[in-house]
Amino acid sequence: MGRRPKWGRQVNGVLLLNKPTGISANDALQRAKRLFFANRAGHTGALDPLATGVLPVCFGEATKFSQYLLDADKRYRSTFCLGMTTETGDADGDVVATSDASAITEQQVLDAMADFRGTISQVPSMYSALKHNGQPLYKLARQGIEVEREARQVKIFSYELLSFIPAADSPDKLPRAEVEVHCSKGTYVRSLAEDLGKALGVGAFVEKLHRIAAGPYHEDDAVTLDELTEERGEDRAEVLDHHLLPEDSPASGLPKMILADDTGYYLRQGQPVMDLQVYRLGDEGDMVRLFLESGEFLGVGEITDDGRVAPRRLVK
């Protein structure tokens, strides 16, 4: 029996998607994949259905470098509703408790937020995508199963209050805090909301969540699924390719190393290569982006203890 032909075309690059609310990150990925008629794609860092904003989608060879985005810092803008807690820590969950938050002031919120900057410990929510014995926690939570989770260290680089609506000015008499967060990978904004609510003694949950930036990517450069759909219309998928960022862009934070063609040839054979640029680009164990003099991207290499560069992830 012959091999089943692959669906779609070979597409290489990164699509910076502005995910809408109401669909999962995977749903957004699959829609983008169909629009581009791409045979391989993956997203970098899940966003809950409630959340909107920056969702980098890697196509083809760019998927080899998606880990750099998973490890990157993120920026979020979020609205916390005070005086109520939900099962999931966000607006999609059932309400489990309410408290009188009518006396909460803006200054109290500012004072409480100060304790959640820098390196802090967070216990992942049972409704996170973190896995336990191969199963995402949220799947266990939906079965009524709760497992013990270890606290994790994360970094909150900045945590600012953008606006505060006191209970007296809120239609439902629940105060709101709009915040902006710059944080390390693995930070759960819903946990920030819940912990802030606990610190204030009234509970809280995430009412809105928008990712402003992920690594080198910012929402100003993102495109929506509706915009892509309208632009493509009845045309071929190739009309959308101008939206794709270079396949090396997930690793754009790494130093750039340009190799001669003959050096690049040996690197592609899996051999470490010698180049004097190594000594100004980094130290043993550091990673670099590798290019030919023509501008062709080769992949990512690692500086070895003898001053050479060994291939680690190369494009085809």
C-alpha positions as a printed Julia matrix, in Angstrom:
316×3 Matrix{Float64}:
   0.0    0.0    0.0
   1.35   3.42  -0.94
   2.01   6.13   1.6
  -0.93   8.45   2.13
  -0.14  11.86   0.6
   0.32  14.72   3.02
  -2.47  17.26   3.34
  -1.52  20.83   2.65
   1.57  22.65   1.49
   4.94  23.24   3.09
   4.73  26.61   4.81
   7.6   27.97   6.9
   7.35  30.95   9.23
   5.49  32.43  12.17
   1.99  33.89  12.06
   1.31  36.38  14.82
  -2.36  35.8   15.55
  -4.63  37.97  17.68
  -6.79  35.24  19.18
 -10.46  36.1   19.72
 -12.35  35.21  22.87
 -14.58  32.15  22.98
 -12.3   29.63  21.25
  -9.34  27.63  22.47
  -5.78  28.22  21.31
  -5.94  24.9   19.45
  -9.14  25.92  17.66
  -7.45  29.14  16.57
  -4.42  27.15  15.42
  -6.53  24.76  13.33
  -8.41  27.63  11.67
  -5.14  29.38  10.8
  -3.69  26.12   9.51
  -6.66  25.66   7.17
  -6.5   29.25   5.95
  -2.84  28.82   5.03
  -3.42  25.26   3.77
  -0.35  24.32   5.83
   0.68  20.73   6.49
   2.35  21.39   9.85
   1.72  23.95  12.57
   1.87  24.44  16.32
   1.09  27.25  18.75
   3.44  28.51  21.42
   1.83  28.92  24.81
  -1.85  28.2   25.29
  -4.49  30.85  25.84
  -7.77  29.92  27.52
 -11.01  30.4   25.55
 -11.72  33.47  27.73
  -8.39  35.07  26.77
  -7.56  37.16  23.72
  -4.38  38.49  22.21
  -0.98  37.43  20.96
  -0.79  33.78  19.92
   2.27  32.99  17.77
   1.56  30.11  15.38
   4.64  28.36  14.0
   4.42  26.74  10.58
   6.72  24.07   9.18
  10.4   24.51  10.02
   9.6   27.32  12.47
   8.1   24.71  14.83
  11.66  23.55  15.55
  12.29  26.82  17.38
   8.97  27.22  19.19
  10.59  26.37  22.55
  12.19  29.8   22.58
   8.72  31.32  22.62
   7.46  28.91  25.27
  10.39  30.03  27.46
   9.92  33.74  26.71
   8.49  36.44  28.97
   4.86  37.43  28.46
   2.86  40.63  28.98
  -0.83  40.67  29.88
  -3.59  43.17  30.51
  -6.33  41.78  32.74
  -9.41  42.82  34.67
  -9.79  41.3   38.13
 -13.24  41.21  39.69
 -13.04  41.46  43.49
 -15.49  40.07  46.02
 -16.14  36.76  44.27
 -14.27  33.53  43.61
 -15.03  31.0   40.9
 -14.25  27.33  40.46
 -11.78  28.0   37.64
 -10.38  31.34  38.78
 -11.89  33.08  35.76
 -15.26  34.19  34.42
 -15.93  30.81  32.78
 -16.21  29.0   36.12
 -19.11  28.61  38.52
 -19.2   30.99  41.48
 -18.1   29.22  44.67
 -17.99  32.13  47.15
 -18.87  35.8   47.5
 -17.66  38.44  49.96
 -18.51  42.02  50.79
 -15.86  44.03  48.91
 -17.66  47.38  49.12
 -15.01  48.86  51.42
 -12.02  47.94  49.23
 -10.1   51.02  48.11
  -7.63  51.66  45.32
  -4.84  52.16  47.85
  -5.56  48.8   49.46
  -5.24  47.15  46.05
  -1.97  48.95  45.35
  -0.57  47.93  48.73
  -1.57  44.29  48.23
  -0.11  44.15  44.72
   3.31  45.19  46.04
   3.76  41.78  47.65
   3.46  40.0   44.29
   6.38  41.58  42.46
   9.76  39.97  41.96
  10.24  36.24  42.47
   7.11  34.69  43.96
   5.65  31.22  44.51
   2.49  30.13  42.74
   0.46  26.97  43.09
  -0.84  26.09  39.59
  -4.61  26.06  39.24
  -6.37  22.72  38.83
  -7.79  24.29  35.66
  -4.38  24.83  34.09
  -2.88  22.82  31.22
  -0.08  21.55  33.45
   0.08  17.76  33.27
  -0.12  15.18  36.06
   0.82  11.64  35.03
   0.3   12.65  31.4
  -3.15  14.17  31.96
  -3.8   17.94  31.84
  -4.96  19.17  35.23
  -8.08  20.77  33.77
  -9.27  17.37  32.52
  -8.88  15.91  36.01
 -10.65  18.94  37.53
 -13.63  18.42  35.22
 -13.88  14.87  36.58
 -13.99  16.23  40.12
 -10.43  15.05  40.81
  -8.01  17.31  42.65
  -4.33  16.45  42.98
  -1.59  18.05  45.03
   0.43  20.63  43.1
   3.84  21.88  44.09
   4.38  25.62  44.28
   6.52  27.0   41.46
   8.85  29.97  41.4
   7.97  32.61  38.8
   9.14  36.17  38.22
   6.86  39.19  38.08
   8.95  41.88  36.43
   6.2   44.49  36.64
   2.66  44.48  38.01
   0.84  47.77  37.6
  -2.67  48.97  38.39
  -4.08  50.69  35.3
  -7.47  51.6   36.75
  -9.74  50.84  39.69
 -13.52  50.89  39.8
 -14.85  50.92  43.4
 -17.92  48.91  44.3
 -20.05  52.06  44.53
 -19.37  52.84  40.86
 -19.89  49.29  39.6
 -23.32  48.16  38.32
 -23.08  44.84  40.19
 -21.41  46.44  43.24
 -18.22  44.42  42.71
 -14.99  46.45  42.42
 -12.71  45.91  39.43
  -8.95  46.27  39.09
  -7.44  46.52  35.62
  -3.8   45.48  35.76
  -0.85  45.03  33.43
   1.63  42.22  34.13
   5.06  41.45  32.7
   6.02  37.97  33.86
   8.22  34.97  33.24
   7.09  31.75  31.58
   4.83  29.55  33.68
   3.05  32.45  35.41
  -0.7   32.02  35.86
  -2.55  35.33  35.81
  -5.62  33.66  37.34
  -3.41  32.68  40.3
  -2.31  36.31  40.58
  -5.96  37.33  40.73
  -6.87  34.67  43.29
  -3.86  35.49  45.46
  -4.64  39.2   45.33
  -8.21  38.44  46.37
  -6.97  36.36  49.3
  -4.59  39.12  50.37
  -7.52  41.57  50.38
  -9.74  39.06  52.19
 -12.53  39.22  49.61
 -11.58  36.78  46.83
 -11.13  37.6   43.14
 -11.21  36.09  39.67
 -10.07  37.0   36.15
 -12.91  38.63  34.26
 -10.91  39.56  31.15
  -7.45  38.56  29.96
  -5.52  39.88  26.97
  -1.96  38.92  26.05
  -0.14  42.04  24.87
   3.19  40.45  24.0
   5.02  37.13  23.89
   8.8   37.25  23.63
   9.71  39.51  20.68
   6.13  39.72  19.38
   3.66  42.51  20.17
  -0.07  42.81  19.56
   0.47  45.82  17.25
   1.77  43.38  14.63
  -0.89  40.7   15.13
  -3.67  39.83  12.68
  -7.11  38.38  13.42
  -8.7   35.26  11.95
 -11.49  37.41  10.52
  -8.96  39.63   8.75
  -7.2   36.6    7.29
 -10.48  35.06   6.17
 -11.6   38.26   4.45
  -8.22  38.78   2.79
  -8.06  35.27   1.41
 -11.63  35.13   0.15
 -11.75  32.65  -2.72
  -8.05  33.07  -3.54
  -5.29  30.55  -3.0
  -3.65  30.36   0.42
  -0.42  31.9   -0.91
  -2.01  35.37  -0.78
  -1.62  35.25   3.01
   2.08  34.33   3.07
   3.17  37.97   3.41
   1.9   37.81   7.02
   4.52  35.2    7.94
   7.52  36.27  10.0
  10.91  34.57   9.38
  11.28  31.05  10.72
  14.22  32.12  12.89
  12.2   34.89  14.6
  11.26  32.77  17.66
  15.0   32.64  18.4
  15.65  36.29  17.5
  17.09  36.9   20.95
  20.1   34.71  20.11
  23.27  36.18  18.59
  23.56  35.91  14.81
  26.51  34.07  13.27
  27.24  34.21   9.53
  29.14  31.29   8.0
  30.92  30.82   4.69
  29.28  28.37   2.3
  31.91  25.64   2.81
  31.64  25.95   6.6
  27.87  25.76   6.33
  28.2   22.59   4.26
  30.07  20.75   7.01
  27.65  22.06   9.64
  24.76  20.6    7.66
  26.53  17.24   7.73
  26.25  17.37  11.52
  29.85  18.4   12.15
  30.93  21.09  14.63
  32.72  23.92  12.81
  35.39  26.43  13.78
  34.86  30.16  13.31
  36.57  33.09  15.01
  33.18  34.8   15.52
  32.53  32.35  18.36
  34.8   34.27  20.71
  32.78  37.48  20.49
  29.32  35.91  20.35
  29.23  33.89  23.55
  30.67  31.3   25.88
  30.56  27.53  26.11
  26.96  26.3   26.09
  25.52  29.47  24.56
  23.24  29.13  21.55
  23.57  31.11  18.3
  21.51  31.53  15.13
  23.37  30.35  12.05
  23.18  31.89   8.57
  25.04  31.6    5.3
  26.54  34.71   3.72
  23.63  34.65   1.27
  21.25  35.24   4.19
  19.9   31.68   4.22
  18.97  30.55   7.71
  20.59  27.25   8.73
  19.29  26.78  12.27
  20.6   27.02  15.81
  23.97  25.86  17.09
  25.72  25.59  20.44
  29.18  26.91  21.3
  31.36  24.01  22.48
  34.15  23.92  25.04
  36.82  23.96  22.29
  35.49  27.11  20.65
  33.55  25.52  17.83
  29.86  25.6   17.0
  27.9   22.33  16.97
  24.57  22.04  15.12
  21.58  21.58  17.41
  18.42  22.36  15.41
  18.81  22.78  11.66
  16.2   23.54   9.02
  15.81  21.31   6.0
